Amino acid sequence: MSPNINFWQTHPIAWVNPVIFRASAILLPAGAWDAAPTEQNVAGGSKLRLSLTYTRGGAAGAFEFQVEGSIYSVAANVPAGASEWVTQALYEPGILAAGVDEVSLMQRESVSYTATGAALEDFFPTPIDLAGLERVRVRARETGNVGAPGTLSVVAEVQP
């Protein structure tokens, strides 16, 4: 399905749905992250809806994935000392009390999924806000039975 075209947009949309971040393939052995995750230009997109399909390779199969974004259209635009790819983070606000400064918590996030059986399993997480991002990639690794990695597919729809 092609994206909705807004007549007020000044630039062409940089994607065609569905976006394939990871073609269905066996995860790397020994729990290694994908070596070269597929990146997608999402400039002008508002939300990203992931669709993940996993089949465990052996008993106790599980995987982990991480969504990384870049505010830079190309690596050459990254300032010295800055990261080209930044990992999505979780935020937990502290407890608010009058007259007291508070410290909130923030950490980089990865998401873990454990198979419930031997059959193919699929799910989609909460949509990801793309505001200000130029590019996105999704990397993954087997975390359960690292000696018998499962098969994973990551497909997405970018919403204008």
C-alpha positions as CSV (number, residue, x, y, z in Angstrom):
1,M,0.0,0.0,0.0
2,S,1.4,3.4,-0.9
3,P,1.4,6.2,1.6
4,N,-1.4,8.9,1.7
5,I,-0.3,11.9,-0.4
6,N,-1.0,15.2,1.3
7,F,-1.3,17.9,-1.4
8,W,0.3,20.4,1.1
9,Q,3.5,18.5,1.4
10,T,6.4,20.3,-0.2
11,H,8.7,17.2,-0.7
12,P,8.0,13.7,-1.9
13,I,7.6,10.9,0.7
14,A,10.8,8.8,1.1
15,W,9.1,5.5,1.7
16,V,6.7,3.0,0.2
17,N,4.7,0.8,2.6
18,P,5.2,-1.9,3.7
19,V,8.8,-1.1,4.8
20,I,10.9,-4.3,5.3
21,F,13.4,-3.7,8.1
22,R,14.4,-7.4,8.3
23,A,13.5,-10.0,5.7
24,S,12.4,-13.3,7.3
25,A,15.7,-15.0,8.2
26,I,17.4,-16.9,11.0
27,L,18.9,-14.7,13.6
28,L,22.7,-14.7,14.1
29,P,24.1,-17.5,16.4
30,A,25.5,-16.9,19.9
31,G,23.2,-14.0,20.6
32,A,25.0,-11.6,18.2
33,W,23.1,-8.4,17.1
34,D,22.3,-8.1,13.3
35,A,25.6,-7.0,11.7
36,A,24.1,-4.5,9.3
37,P,20.4,-3.6,10.1
38,T,18.4,-2.2,7.2
39,E,17.9,1.5,7.5
40,Q,14.9,3.4,6.1
41,N,14.4,7.0,5.3
42,V,11.3,8.1,7.3
43,A,11.6,11.9,6.8
44,G,8.1,13.4,7.0
45,G,6.6,10.4,8.7
46,S,4.7,10.8,11.9
47,K,4.4,7.2,13.3
48,L,6.0,3.8,12.7
49,R,3.9,0.6,13.2
50,L,6.1,-2.5,13.5
51,S,4.9,-6.0,12.7
52,L,7.2,-8.7,14.0
53,T,7.0,-12.4,13.2
54,Y,9.1,-14.9,15.1
55,T,9.5,-18.7,15.0
56,R,11.8,-20.1,17.6
57,G,14.6,-22.3,16.5
58,G,14.5,-24.6,19.6
59,A,13.0,-24.9,23.0
60,A,13.2,-21.7,25.1
61,G,13.5,-19.5,22.0
62,A,13.4,-15.7,22.6
63,F,14.7,-12.6,20.9
64,E,15.4,-9.0,21.6
65,F,15.0,-6.0,19.3
66,Q,16.0,-2.4,19.5
67,V,14.7,0.6,17.5
68,E,17.4,3.1,16.6
69,G,16.8,6.5,15.0
70,S,18.9,9.2,13.4
71,I,18.2,12.9,13.1
72,Y,20.7,13.0,10.3
73,S,19.9,12.3,6.6
74,V,23.4,11.0,5.9
75,A,26.4,10.1,8.1
76,A,28.4,13.0,6.8
77,N,26.1,15.4,8.6
78,V,26.9,13.9,12.1
79,P,28.9,16.4,14.2
80,A,32.2,15.2,15.7
81,G,31.6,13.4,18.9
82,A,27.9,12.8,18.3
83,S,26.2,9.4,17.5
84,E,24.7,8.8,14.1
85,W,22.3,6.2,15.5
86,V,20.5,6.7,18.9
87,T,18.5,4.0,20.7
88,Q,14.9,4.6,21.7
89,A,14.6,5.2,25.5
90,L,12.2,4.6,28.3
91,Y,11.3,7.5,30.7
92,E,10.0,7.2,34.2
93,P,9.1,10.4,36.0
94,G,10.1,10.8,39.7
95,I,7.6,11.3,42.4
96,L,6.5,15.0,42.6
97,A,6.6,16.7,45.9
98,A,6.1,20.4,46.5
99,G,9.3,22.3,47.2
100,V,11.6,19.4,46.2
101,D,13.5,19.0,43.0
102,E,13.0,15.6,41.5
103,V,15.2,13.2,39.5
104,S,13.5,11.2,36.8
105,L,14.9,8.0,35.2
106,M,15.7,7.4,31.6
107,Q,17.5,4.4,30.0
108,R,18.0,3.1,26.5
109,E,15.4,0.5,25.7
110,S,15.5,-2.9,24.1
111,V,12.4,-5.2,23.9
112,S,12.5,-8.9,24.7
113,Y,10.0,-11.4,23.5
114,T,9.8,-15.1,24.5
115,A,8.0,-17.6,22.3
116,T,5.1,-19.4,23.9
117,G,5.3,-22.4,21.6
118,A,7.0,-23.9,18.5
119,A,4.6,-22.3,16.0
120,L,5.1,-19.0,14.2
121,E,4.2,-16.0,16.5
122,D,3.5,-12.5,15.6
123,F,2.7,-9.2,17.3
124,F,2.9,-5.4,16.9
125,P,4.1,-3.1,19.6
126,T,2.8,0.4,20.3
127,P,3.4,2.8,17.4
128,I,6.7,4.7,17.5
129,D,6.7,8.5,17.2
130,L,9.0,9.6,14.3
131,A,8.9,13.4,14.9
132,G,12.2,14.9,13.8
133,L,13.8,11.6,12.7
134,E,15.3,11.2,9.2
135,R,16.1,7.5,9.4
136,V,15.2,4.5,11.4
137,R,16.6,0.9,11.7
138,V,15.7,-2.1,13.8
139,R,18.3,-4.5,15.0
140,A,17.7,-7.9,16.6
141,R,19.3,-10.9,18.3
142,E,18.4,-14.3,19.6
143,T,18.5,-14.3,23.4
144,G,16.8,-17.5,24.4
145,N,18.3,-20.6,22.8
146,V,21.4,-18.9,21.3
147,G,22.6,-22.3,20.0
148,A,19.5,-22.7,17.9
149,P,18.4,-19.2,16.8
150,G,14.9,-18.6,15.6
151,T,13.6,-16.9,12.4
152,L,12.5,-13.2,12.6
153,S,10.8,-10.9,10.2
154,V,10.4,-7.1,10.9
155,V,8.0,-5.2,8.6
156,A,6.5,-1.8,9.2
157,E,4.1,0.8,8.0
158,V,5.2,4.4,8.1
159,Q,2.3,6.8,8.6
160,P,2.5,10.3,7.0
